[in-house]
Amino acid sequence: MNIGIIGLGLMGGSLGLALKKTPKKYNIIGYDHNKKHQKEALELNLVDTIADDFEQIKLCDVIVLTIPVDAIIKTTQNLQDIHKDSTIIDFGSSKEKIDSSIPQQIRQNFVTAHPMTGTEKFGPTAAIEGLYDNQIMVVCNQEKSGELQKRVALDIFADINAKVTFMEAKEHDRDVAFISHMPHAVSYAIANSVMKQEKPESIIALAGGGFRSMSRIAKSSPKMWEDIFRQNRSNLLDSLQAFKDEISICQKLIEQEEWENLNQWMSDANRLHDILE
């Protein structure tokens, strides 16, 4: 089976590594507009070959879009003449706008998915073996995908050891605003709050594990996250308001020296890990 991966960064490169564990089943063809990324992907053995042009990718049995969300929408418009049995999988972090942008004549070819995994790094050198192992793979609006395409996609997800869950795109976008998109915005805010002080270097010199953990994802690609924030704007604004409300409660309790209530507020937050664990 020829699998064309468009975008050879963290997600696409790691997918190539995962699929290469079954070399007799998949032939992996990479495509990236960045020539350096093409070269690195071959050197790192993330793909078997690099496509000479986009038309070569369109002939693949499976096309996986591991590119920024705006680029996914743009690319779908150039896939309207693919074979009727082709499978297209996108790994976009927001789903509703992607789903609504897919041309109806090829909607059954699409499986819209979101792997709930990743790091703050990007580019082919960021690829990680085992990135998808035991990680949730959300598949959205499955009823719009063809039976063949669903079967092909689910086989691939099984081969990379992902755990599949099904959701509606609207529900997905609301949930990820709280557990992914808002935390990224908060991490950027934490980083900026320090960088805008008079001597940020002296503050950072004291940084321990807590600050490093909370600011780590502020190293993520601004271009990629600008696109995500734009596509999921409404849900992100709701999640940011919820966060602002909680910060305001904390600030008020400290200002008014309501230490017992502050303790209870923090204890309430402790309960989150009863669910996570």
LUMLUM-966089 format. One record per residue (C-alpha): y, x, z; residue number from 1; residue in three letters. Coordinates in steps of 0.001 Angstrom, whole numbers. Layout:
N
[r [Y, X, Z], NUM, 'ALA']
...
//
This chain:
277
[r [0, 0, 0], 1, 'MET']
[r [3376, 1427, -1014], 2, 'ASN']
[r [5968, 999, 1731], 3, 'ILE']
[r [9585, 1721, 906], 4, 'GLY']
[r [11774, 2523, 3899], 5, 'ILE']
[r [15504, 2155, 3265], 6, 'ILE']
[r [17371, 4171, 5888], 7, 'GLY']
[r [15769, 7344, 7232], 8, 'LEU']
[r [17371, 7559, 10670], 9, 'GLY']
[r [15912, 6892, 14108], 10, 'LEU']
[r [14269, 3565, 13289], 11, 'MET']
[r [13159, 4302, 9728], 12, 'GLY']
[r [12030, 7831, 10503], 13, 'GLY']
[r [10077, 6717, 13555], 14, 'SER']
[r [8469, 3966, 11498], 15, 'LEU']
[r [7377, 6559, 8950], 16, 'GLY']
[r [5811, 8672, 11703], 17, 'LEU']
[r [3983, 5654, 13096], 18, 'ALA']
[r [2620, 4575, 9707], 19, 'LEU']
[r [1489, 8099, 8882], 20, 'LYS']
[r [-1168, 7732, 11565], 21, 'LYS']
[r [-3040, 5616, 8998], 22, 'THR']
[r [-2525, 7788, 5869], 23, 'PRO']
[r [-5269, 6151, 3815], 24, 'LYS']
[r [-3615, 2757, 4213], 25, 'LYS']
[r [45, 3484, 3480], 26, 'TYR']
[r [2036, 5569, 1035], 27, 'ASN']
[r [5550, 5917, 2423], 28, 'ILE']
[r [8504, 6191, 51], 29, 'ILE']
[r [11889, 6908, 1629], 30, 'GLY']
[r [15349, 5993, 388], 31, 'TYR']
[r [18690, 6997, 1882], 32, 'ASP']
[r [22157, 7393, 359], 33, 'HIS']
[r [22607, 10590, 2403], 34, 'ASN']
[r [21083, 13547, 528], 35, 'LYS']
[r [20839, 15577, 3732], 36, 'LYS']
[r [18832, 12797, 5349], 37, 'HIS']
[r [16496, 12718, 2347], 38, 'GLN']
[r [15864, 16458, 2677], 39, 'LYS']
[r [15353, 16294, 6440], 40, 'GLU']
[r [12982, 13318, 6174], 41, 'ALA']
[r [10741, 15271, 3811], 42, 'LEU']
[r [10895, 18433, 5912], 43, 'GLU']
[r [10032, 16486, 9059], 44, 'LEU']
[r [7173, 14707, 7256], 45, 'ASN']
[r [8620, 11277, 7999], 46, 'LEU']
[r [7841, 10073, 4457], 47, 'VAL']
[r [5502, 11071, 1662], 48, 'ASP']
[r [8135, 11056, -1078], 49, 'THR']
[r [11786, 10220, -1694], 50, 'ILE']
[r [12637, 7556, -4256], 51, 'ALA']
[r [14678, 8773, -7207], 52, 'ASP']
[r [16579, 5490, -7353], 53, 'ASP']
[r [16726, 2014, -5836], 54, 'PHE']
[r [14659, 506, -8662], 55, 'GLU']
[r [11678, 2565, -7502], 56, 'GLN']
[r [11988, 1070, -4017], 57, 'ILE']
[r [12074, -2451, -5451], 58, 'LYS']
[r [8591, -1881, -6919], 59, 'LEU']
[r [7046, -1214, -3486], 60, 'CYS']
[r [4618, -3686, -1931], 61, 'ASP']
[r [6688, -3661, 1264], 62, 'VAL']
[r [10371, -2832, 1708], 63, 'ILE']
[r [11664, -2178, 5223], 64, 'VAL']
[r [15421, -2240, 5837], 65, 'LEU']
[r [16257, 65, 8745], 66, 'THR']
[r [19974, 295, 8027], 67, 'ILE']
[r [23122, -1121, 9722], 68, 'PRO']
[r [23346, -4904, 9802], 69, 'VAL']
[r [26195, -5193, 7292], 70, 'ASP']
[r [24276, -2958, 4895], 71, 'ALA']
[r [21199, -5182, 5284], 72, 'ILE']
[r [23186, -8206, 4118], 73, 'ILE']
[r [24570, -6285, 1161], 74, 'LYS']
[r [21167, -4899, 196], 75, 'THR']
[r [19471, -8299, 218], 76, 'THR']
[r [21705, -9320, -2682], 77, 'GLN']
[r [20189, -6498, -4764], 78, 'ASN']
[r [16598, -7571, -4138], 79, 'LEU']
[r [16630, -10923, -5909], 80, 'GLN']
[r [14387, -9756, -8767], 81, 'ASP']
[r [11519, -8357, -6669], 82, 'ILE']
[r [7901, -9382, -7313], 83, 'HIS']
[r [6944, -12759, -5834], 84, 'LYS']
[r [4307, -11108, -3598], 85, 'ASP']
[r [6607, -8407, -2227], 86, 'SER']
[r [7326, -8307, 1489], 87, 'THR']
[r [10757, -7401, 2836], 88, 'ILE']
[r [11194, -6682, 6550], 89, 'ILE']
[r [14566, -6074, 8146], 90, 'ASP']
[r [15061, -4407, 11534], 91, 'PHE']
[r [18613, -5662, 12138], 92, 'GLY']
[r [19903, -6040, 15707], 93, 'SER']
[r [21497, -9430, 15013], 94, 'SER']
[r [19547, -12046, 13124], 95, 'LYS']
[r [21416, -15301, 12443], 96, 'GLU']
[r [23906, -13960, 9887], 97, 'LYS']
[r [21245, -11853, 8210], 98, 'ILE']
[r [18947, -14870, 7964], 99, 'ASP']
[r [21661, -17091, 6470], 100, 'SER']
[r [22641, -14419, 3912], 101, 'SER']
[r [19204, -14049, 2320], 102, 'ILE']
[r [19156, -15594, -1180], 103, 'PRO']
[r [17005, -18715, -1067], 104, 'GLN']
[r [14867, -17691, -4036], 105, 'GLN']
[r [13501, -14713, -2050], 106, 'ILE']
[r [13680, -16142, 1490], 107, 'ARG']
[r [9896, -16481, 1669], 108, 'GLN']
[r [9611, -12765, 888], 109, 'ASN']
[r [11534, -11909, 4068], 110, 'PHE']
[r [10316, -11338, 7594], 111, 'VAL']
[r [13352, -10924, 9826], 112, 'THR']
[r [12469, -8728, 12795], 113, 'ALA']
[r [14101, -6745, 15572], 114, 'HIS']
[r [12264, -3953, 17413], 115, 'PRO']
[r [13509, -3856, 21012], 116, 'MET']
[r [13491, -101, 21255], 117, 'THR']
[r [15661, 2871, 20310], 118, 'GLY']
[r [17852, 5648, 21644], 119, 'THR']
[r [21502, 6611, 21350], 120, 'GLU']
[r [20654, 9266, 18731], 121, 'LYS']
[r [20686, 8782, 14980], 122, 'PHE']
[r [19622, 10519, 11756], 123, 'GLY']
[r [16153, 11765, 10714], 124, 'PRO']
[r [16071, 14396, 13479], 125, 'THR']
[r [16245, 11547, 16015], 126, 'ALA']
[r [12888, 10127, 14847], 127, 'ALA']
[r [10359, 9833, 17672], 128, 'ILE']
[r [6610, 9582, 17453], 129, 'GLU']
[r [5458, 6517, 19389], 130, 'GLY']
[r [8885, 4836, 19442], 131, 'LEU']
[r [7309, 1421, 18766], 132, 'TYR']
[r [4258, 1796, 21026], 133, 'ASP']
[r [3963, -1251, 23314], 134, 'ASN']
[r [7552, -2260, 22537], 135, 'GLN']
[r [8563, -5829, 21751], 136, 'ILE']
[r [9017, -6710, 18085], 137, 'MET']
[r [10932, -9986, 17787], 138, 'VAL']
[r [10180, -11997, 14643], 139, 'VAL']
[r [12759, -14702, 13944], 140, 'CYS']
[r [12518, -17977, 12029], 141, 'ASN']
[r [8927, -17238, 11027], 142, 'GLN']
[r [8553, -20657, 9406], 143, 'GLU']
[r [10827, -19502, 6563], 144, 'LYS']
[r [8550, -16579, 5642], 145, 'SER']
[r [5638, -16861, 3227], 146, 'GLY']
[r [2102, -16774, 4648], 147, 'GLU']
[r [1310, -13566, 2736], 148, 'LEU']
[r [4480, -11901, 3927], 149, 'GLN']
[r [3870, -12861, 7559], 150, 'LYS']
[r [334, -11524, 7396], 151, 'ARG']
[r [1466, -8223, 5871], 152, 'VAL']
[r [4262, -7779, 8413], 153, 'ALA']
[r [2052, -8613, 11391], 154, 'LEU']
[r [-563, -6114, 10178], 155, 'ASP']
[r [2121, -3419, 10021], 156, 'ILE']
[r [3408, -4309, 13496], 157, 'PHE']
[r [-150, -4115, 14831], 158, 'ALA']
[r [-637, -702, 13207], 159, 'ASP']
[r [2465, 670, 14968], 160, 'ILE']
[r [1290, -865, 18278], 161, 'ASN']
[r [4269, -3199, 18670], 162, 'ALA']
[r [4029, -6383, 20750], 163, 'LYS']
[r [5170, -9324, 18633], 164, 'VAL']
[r [7108, -12295, 20008], 165, 'THR']
[r [8573, -15182, 17995], 166, 'PHE']
[r [12060, -16661, 18434], 167, 'MET']
[r [14707, -18604, 16601], 168, 'GLU']
[r [17501, -16369, 15271], 169, 'ALA']
[r [20187, -18249, 17222], 170, 'LYS']
[r [18314, -17829, 20507], 171, 'GLU']
[r [17644, -14166, 19739], 172, 'HIS']
[r [21306, -13393, 19120], 173, 'ASP']
[r [22385, -15001, 22383], 174, 'ARG']
[r [19752, -13150, 24416], 175, 'ASP']
[r [20342, -9709, 22903], 176, 'VAL']
[r [24081, -10099, 23498], 177, 'ALA']
[r [23289, -9919, 27218], 178, 'PHE']
[r [20548, -7291, 27281], 179, 'ILE']
[r [21719, -4990, 24458], 180, 'SER']
[r [25101, -5670, 22889], 181, 'HIS']
[r [27130, -6249, 26074], 182, 'MET']
[r [25601, -3200, 27833], 183, 'PRO']
[r [26663, -1049, 24878], 184, 'HIS']
[r [30225, -2369, 25142], 185, 'ALA']
[r [30190, -1709, 28895], 186, 'VAL']
[r [28911, 1826, 28352], 187, 'SER']
[r [31748, 2546, 25915], 188, 'TYR']
[r [34176, 1117, 28496], 189, 'ALA']
[r [32767, 3320, 31266], 190, 'ILE']
[r [33147, 6396, 29058], 191, 'ALA']
[r [36719, 5481, 28086], 192, 'ASN']
[r [37720, 4724, 31683], 193, 'SER']
[r [36911, 8331, 32554], 194, 'VAL']
[r [38236, 9927, 29369], 195, 'MET']
[r [41638, 8255, 29877], 196, 'LYS']
[r [42159, 9832, 33303], 197, 'GLN']
[r [44465, 12822, 33699], 198, 'GLU']
[r [41663, 15373, 34122], 199, 'LYS']
[r [38445, 13868, 32765], 200, 'PRO']
[r [36696, 17244, 32736], 201, 'GLU']
[r [36932, 17580, 36505], 202, 'SER']
[r [35546, 14056, 36968], 203, 'ILE']
[r [32671, 14649, 34550], 204, 'ILE']
[r [31814, 17909, 36337], 205, 'ALA']
[r [30676, 15744, 39262], 206, 'LEU']
[r [28574, 13403, 37106], 207, 'ALA']
[r [25151, 12647, 38503], 208, 'GLY']
[r [22220, 10594, 37257], 209, 'GLY']
[r [23906, 7233, 37734], 210, 'GLY']
[r [26934, 8010, 35577], 211, 'PHE']
[r [24857, 9787, 32958], 212, 'ARG']
[r [22455, 6846, 32698], 213, 'SER']
[r [25210, 4255, 32408], 214, 'MET']
[r [27260, 6234, 29880], 215, 'SER']
[r [24336, 7557, 27795], 216, 'ARG']
[r [24420, 4836, 25145], 217, 'ILE']
[r [28150, 5439, 24615], 218, 'ALA']
[r [26904, 8248, 22342], 219, 'LYS']
[r [25582, 5611, 19920], 220, 'SER']
[r [27002, 5371, 16396], 221, 'SER']
[r [30385, 3556, 16481], 222, 'PRO']
[r [29948, 2419, 12866], 223, 'LYS']
[r [26578, 837, 13552], 224, 'MET']
[r [27771, -912, 16706], 225, 'TRP']
[r [31014, -2107, 15108], 226, 'GLU']
[r [28850, -3948, 12565], 227, 'ASP']
[r [26626, -5431, 15289], 228, 'ILE']
[r [29602, -6529, 17394], 229, 'PHE']
[r [31162, -8180, 14328], 230, 'ARG']
[r [28002, -10064, 13374], 231, 'GLN']
[r [27282, -11274, 16905], 232, 'ASN']
[r [30925, -11692, 17927], 233, 'ARG']
[r [30716, -15116, 19579], 234, 'SER']
[r [27667, -14332, 21722], 235, 'ASN']
[r [29051, -10921, 22624], 236, 'LEU']
[r [32335, -12463, 23800], 237, 'LEU']
[r [30383, -14896, 25996], 238, 'ASP']
[r [28365, -12071, 27548], 239, 'SER']
[r [31469, -9935, 28101], 240, 'LEU']
[r [33169, -12868, 29852], 241, 'GLN']
[r [30146, -13256, 32128], 242, 'ALA']
[r [30337, -9548, 32938], 243, 'PHE']
[r [34094, -9746, 33567], 244, 'LYS']
[r [33527, -12673, 35938], 245, 'ASP']
[r [31065, -10637, 37983], 246, 'GLU']
[r [33328, -7568, 38063], 247, 'ILE']
[r [36162, -9813, 39232], 248, 'SER']
[r [33996, -11136, 42068], 249, 'ILE']
[r [33158, -7576, 43115], 250, 'CYS']
[r [36814, -6522, 42972], 251, 'GLN']
[r [37955, -9535, 44995], 252, 'LYS']
[r [35328, -8999, 47707], 253, 'LEU']
[r [36361, -5363, 48074], 254, 'ILE']
[r [40079, -6182, 48085], 255, 'GLU']
[r [39568, -8792, 50797], 256, 'GLN']
[r [37140, -6563, 52716], 257, 'GLU']
[r [34448, -9232, 52664], 258, 'GLU']
[r [31687, -6708, 53223], 259, 'TRP']
[r [28984, -9176, 54213], 260, 'GLU']
[r [29578, -11239, 51073], 261, 'ASN']
[r [29675, -8057, 49006], 262, 'LEU']
[r [26303, -7090, 50448], 263, 'ASN']
[r [24912, -10497, 49470], 264, 'GLN']
[r [26391, -10167, 45959], 265, 'TRP']
[r [24577, -6853, 45509], 266, 'MET']
[r [21374, -8282, 47014], 267, 'SER']
[r [21498, -11079, 44457], 268, 'ASP']
[r [21631, -8425, 41722], 269, 'ALA']
[r [18588, -6660, 43239], 270, 'ASN']
[r [16490, -9672, 42307], 271, 'ARG']
[r [16775, -8802, 38617], 272, 'LEU']
[r [14165, -6095, 39096], 273, 'HIS']
[r [11714, -8591, 40559], 274, 'ASP']
[r [11675, -10053, 37032], 275, 'ILE']
[r [11719, -6715, 35166], 276, 'LEU']
[r [8865, -5298, 37185], 277, 'GLU']
//
